[in-house]
């Protein structure tokens, strides 16, 4: 009788954990699907100094992607955080401690920040993506499912982005779906030039074409894996989806995303070669995508050649040259802030506030994540960030030497190189949840176990280990 009761309790517990983990995985997939969406809701925080904000778009808000991420983290915690033992091993322990140190610095920075509310809100956003990264590093996730969800989300952006480019204004989905009311004649909208002609760049449902371009560059790299692992009957659809995302990347006109794809794609190819994954099937898949990509790129150059020239050669367009000069000015201000506050920084999310004190007028975020972190959290913050990257490089070096790279690890590694490239030219991987959660996703998957992803039933069994 007692054995029957014990078995019933064990079965009930297993069923509960199974259901909770299924909910967690569903929330992770939803997070990835809406990863680049701008959809957000304002949050009224008691005592928050709205009058002291340097820009109106710094008002506190919670984004749809964060709500799904919080749901994923919460349910994963209720399931007992399977695989948490991994975070106590070797470079993963270093990764965990460095993330905790970076968060601790951000959480403490309201004590010395000029705008304490901004620093506190940034720490709240940061807590979500730090926990999301650790969750991804702990679990054995079905990466094809994750990449499929990511690709599906990008296809939604592609459908909206194509319409925006054709109509040359927003589609009209409005706040319900988070589409910004962009028009080429609006000064705040991001456009490219061919002489006096303004062309609206593709936004999709994102906050900016650079954000959408960064996500698209990662999608181009990761979706190559689906062409390898999905059944033959689906491969034609994957090739079509890849072409749509590639075209979306082009019409964002994002230079940082283009550079990221070049760096990440070459890195992924090198890792594929090192991991002995460049077999005949992989070569055929790569040549197929390269051919499709060349055709789409040729059409893009034919249609948008004059705008492309102005985008690549900034000296031919006064506005582009002004933008480049402004970015160099931001870098100069960041260096001055680092020199003035080397140990503490100016406080999380306080770069603009500090620049206003320094110059008499505010600057938006400096377009360089390492400089931005160092200016806001000081040299200790830079050290913590460097340690995070170093722990990932440690694992990468070990896998490279042993040639133990799995196919998905090679593509994830290429994606991380792409993100590190973007960090040198843009800021959203530190300042926006759409960017921070993308970084957390790839970093967590890279730091996960050195085994092929298991099935869902195997993941549930980790609870009982």
Secondary structure, DSSP 8 states (H G I E B T S, - for coil): -HHHHHHHHHHHHHHHHHHHHHHHHHHHHHHHHTTT---EEE---TT--STT-SSGGGS-EEEHHHHHHHHHHHHHHHTT-TTGGGGGSHHHHHHHHHHHHHHHHHHHGGGT-SSHHHHHHHHHHHHHHHHHHHHHHHS---HHHHHHHHHHHHHHHHHHHHHHHHHTB--S--TTTT----BTTSTTS-EEEETTEEEE---TTSS-HHHHHHHHHHHHHHHHHHHHHS-HHHHHHHHHHHHHHHHHHHHTT-HHHHHHHHHHHHHHHHHHHHTT---HHHHHHHHHHHHHHHHHHHHHHHHHHHHHHHHH-GGG-HHHHHHHHHHHHHHHHHHHHHHHSTTT-S-TT-HHHHHHHHHSS-----S-HHHHHHHHHHHHHHHHHHHHHHHHHHHHHHHHHHT---HHHHHHHHHHHHHHHHHTT--HHHH-HHHHHHHHHHHHHHHS-SS----HHHHHHGGG-
